Amino acid sequence: MLPKQITDPDEILKLSENAIEARIKRLKDIVKIKIRTPKYLYVMKAAPEVAEEILKRVRCEIVEV
């Protein structure tokens, strides 16, 4: 099963309430935020500035990859 890509930051924050963990992968010009729920993996790509704002409000464990 493929991960589901999300573009809305509010949806990522809502999913983080029930998530097991959030994995963060920092690349040169983009940050991937991967939210693991019991059923699915959700992925969001964001600019580093936007990603930092999202990560301040995530409600699950954050793991840097």
C-alpha positions, 0 to 999 in steps of 0.5 A, a space after each residue: 500500500 502506498 503512502 497518502 500525500 497531503 498538501 494541507 498543513 491543518 490536515 497533518 496537525 489533525 492526523 498527528 493527534 492519533 499518530 504513533 510518530 512523525 518522521 522528519 527527513 530534511 533534504 536540501 530545499 524541502 522537508 518531508 513530514 511523514 505521519 504514521 497512524 495505525 492504518 496509513 502513512 501520510 506524507 507532506 512535503 514543505 519548505 523548511 520555514 513552513 515545516 518548522 511552524 508545523 512541527 511546533 504544533 504536532 502532537 506526537 513523537 517526532 523522530 529525525 531521520 
